[in-house]
Amino acid sequence: MKTKNLIPISLLFLFAFVTATSFAQGKRDFYELRTYHIENASQESQLDTYLEKALLPALHRNGVAKVGVFKPVASQPDAGKKVYLFIPYSSMKAYSKMEGKLSKDQTYQTAGSAYINAPHDNPPYKRIETAFMQAFTGQPRFTESKVTGPKKDRVYELRSYESQTERLYKQKVKMFNSGEMDIFTKLDFNPVFYGEVMAGANMPNLMYMTTFTNMESRDAHWKAFGTDPDWDRMKVMPEYQNIMNRNDQRLLYPTDYSDF
């Protein structure tokens, strides 16, 4: 009799675990960051038209309120060679269903026809690189930047912190959740997102984006960060030593049709 009761009890615990996990994930955004690698002005124009006239409106119709589109500032070595697309999803379910929704969205299919049906000898990009992330527990939702001023002058800084091992990567995530993000907030870095990379080219790594009115503001903010007493205290803590081996920085600006 006791053995017979083990199965339903086990199933009950399993159901509770899955439900709790799903609920927890539902409180943290998922982020898709696409990097379109382009080779010429024609591809850039094709891509801009598709994103502005077809994809962004379709994402809006299908539940994604804000989408970011960015390009490298002129001083960057990849200026004119990449376009970044940032899509925040409220859940994994929202992400997994989007492809199906777009395939049934006739307005999207018509507006994006030139991109969708591009011929092999005139593609709108060279390659697409994608990073898929889950938001940090310390900032579980995407936050629209509050910076103002001409979009062409704004600086959106995308950083990727890479670690030597998964264990060390988790320590860097812990460092952010345990105080580093608070310093960014205190110093008005206007963070858009912090993401734990679940799939991407440079794992194990985390990514985040901060925003500034212009390059002068960006430089001043980082100078303040470097001398902040809370940062001085954190950076020497033994548990946070040697936990990353690469800091990849990208300086971007939002396109005119970007939502933020």
N, C-alpha and C positions, 0 to 999 in steps of 0.2 A: 504494500500500500504506500509506503514512504517513497519507494522508487518511482511509482507512477506520478507522484506529485512533483517530482523534480523537473519534469519537462515544462509544464505550464509556468512554474516559478522562474525557470531559466529564461523562458520566452518573455515573461513579464519584465525581468531585469533588462533584457536586451532591448525591448521596446522602449523602456524608460531611458536607456542610454542613448539610443538613436534619436528619440524625441528631444532630449535635452541638448544633444549635439546640434541638431538641426535648428533648434530655437536659438542657441548661442550664435550659430553662423548667420542666422537671419538678422542679428543685430550688428553685423559687420558687413560693410560693402565689399564687393568684389570689383577689381579694376582690370580693364583691358587696355594695354598701351601698345598701339601699333606704330611701328616706324616704317614708313614707306621710303625706300631707297630709290631715288630718281636720278636720271642721267642728263636731262636737258630741260629747257624752258617749256617745250611742248608737253612733256609728261607732267610737269608742275601745273600747267594750265588745265590739262585734262583732269588731274586729281582735284584741283581746287573746284572745278565745276561740279564734279561728282559729289564731293563732300558737302559743298554749300547748297546745291540744288536738289540733291537726292538723299544722301545718307543721313545728314543731320536732321532734316525735316522728318524722315521716316523714323529715326530713333525717338524724336520728340513725340510723334504720334503713338509710338509703341511703349511709352512709359519712362523714357530716359529724359529727364528735364534739362540737364545741362551736359554739353559735350565740349571738350576743348580741342582745338587744332592749333598747332604751334610749328614754328620754323626757326632754325638756328639764326642768331643775330649775325650781322655781317662780319664780325671779327672772328667767328668760329671757323675752323678748318672744313667743317661739313656744310657751310652755308651754301644754299642752292642745291644741295644733294639729298636732303631728307625733309620729310614732313611727318610730324608726330600727331597721332590721334589718341586722345584719352577719353575712355568711356566708362563712367561709373555705373555699376549695377547694384541694386538694392539687395540682391540675393543671387545664389547660384542658379536658382530656378529661372530668374529673369534672364540671366545670361544664356542658359541652355536653350531657352525658347525663342531667343531673338532671331536666329537664322531662319527658323520656320515662319516666323511672323513676316520677315522681310520677303521671303519667297512668295507669300500670299498678298503682299501689299502692292497692288497694281499701280498705284501712283508712284511708288518707289521704282518699280520695274521700268515704268515709262520714262521717268525723269533720269534714271541712271543707265539707260539703255546703251549709250555710247561707251560707258565704262564697262558695264557688264558684258557687252558683246564686242569688246575691242579685239581687233584682229591680231594675229601672232606677230605681224611685222610692224605694229604700231601700239604696243602695250602702254598703259598709263603709268607704269612703274617698272623698276628692275626686279626688286624683291620686296617682300614684306617680312619684317621681323616683329615678333610679338612677345610681350611679357604679360603674364597673367598673375594677378596679386589678390591677396585678401588684406583688408585694412587692419592696421594695428588695433589692439584692444584700447590703447590710450587715445586714439582718435578714430572711432569706428565708422565714421561717415565722411564722405567727401564734403569739403567746405569751399564754397565759391570765394575766390579772392576778393578782398575789399579794395585793392589798389585801383587808383583812378588815373586819368591822364590819357594821352594818345596811346593807342595800342602799339604803335610802331616803336614807341620809346620804352615800353614796359619790359622788364626782364623776369622771365619765369625760369627759375633755376631747377633743373632736374638732376638729382644726384643718385648714384648707385654705389652703395657700400658693399664691397665684396669681401668675404672672409675665407680663411684657409680651410675650415671644416664646418660641418653643420653645427657642431657644439659651440664653436666660437661665434658663428652667425647668430645663434639664439642668444648669446650673451650681448651682442650688439643690439638686437631687438629689445632685450630686457633693459639695456641702458637707455634707449629711447623712451620706453614706457615708464621708466623709473625716475625720469627727471629731465632728460635731454629735450624732449618735446616741450616741456614746461618752459624751458629757457627760450626756445624759439617763440613761443606764445608771448612770454613776458617782453621780449624785445621786438615784437610786432613784425615777425618774419612773414606773416600772412600765409601759413602753410595750406596747401590745397589738399594734399593727401600724404599718408605714410603707408607703404604697402610691403607686406611680406611676400616675396616672389615665390609663387608655387610652380611656375613653369616659365623658363626663359633661357637665354643663351649664356648667362654669367652667374649661375647659381654655384654656391649658396650666396645670395645677396638680398638686400632690401633696397627699396627705392622710395624717394620722396620728392615733393616739389614745394618750393617756397617762391614768393612773388614780391616784386619791388617796382616802384614807380619808374625808376630808370637805373642806369648803371651806377651812377654816383650813390644813389640810395642803397643799392646792393652792396657796394664796397663798404659803406659806412656801417651797415648792419653787421656784416661779417667781422669788421674790426671790433665792434661792440661785443660780439659773441666771444671773440678770442680773449677778451679781458674781463669777461663776466665772472664774478666770484663763485657763482654756483657751478659754472663750467670748470673753473680752476679746481674746485673741490672734486668734481666727478671724474675728471680726466686722469687723476692720479690714483684712483681707487684700484687696488690689486685685481679685483675681479674683472676690470675692464681693460686690462693691459693686453696688447698683442691680439686683439680680437678681429682685426680687419687688415687686409693687405692691399686694397686698392680703393681709391675714391675717384669715380668717374663723374665728371661734371659737364653738364650741357647747359649753355645759356641760350634761351629761346625767347621768342616774342609771339603773342597771339595773333592769328590772322584776323582780318576785319570781320569775318563771319563766325569766328569762334564765340561760344556762349559766355566765356569768361576770360 
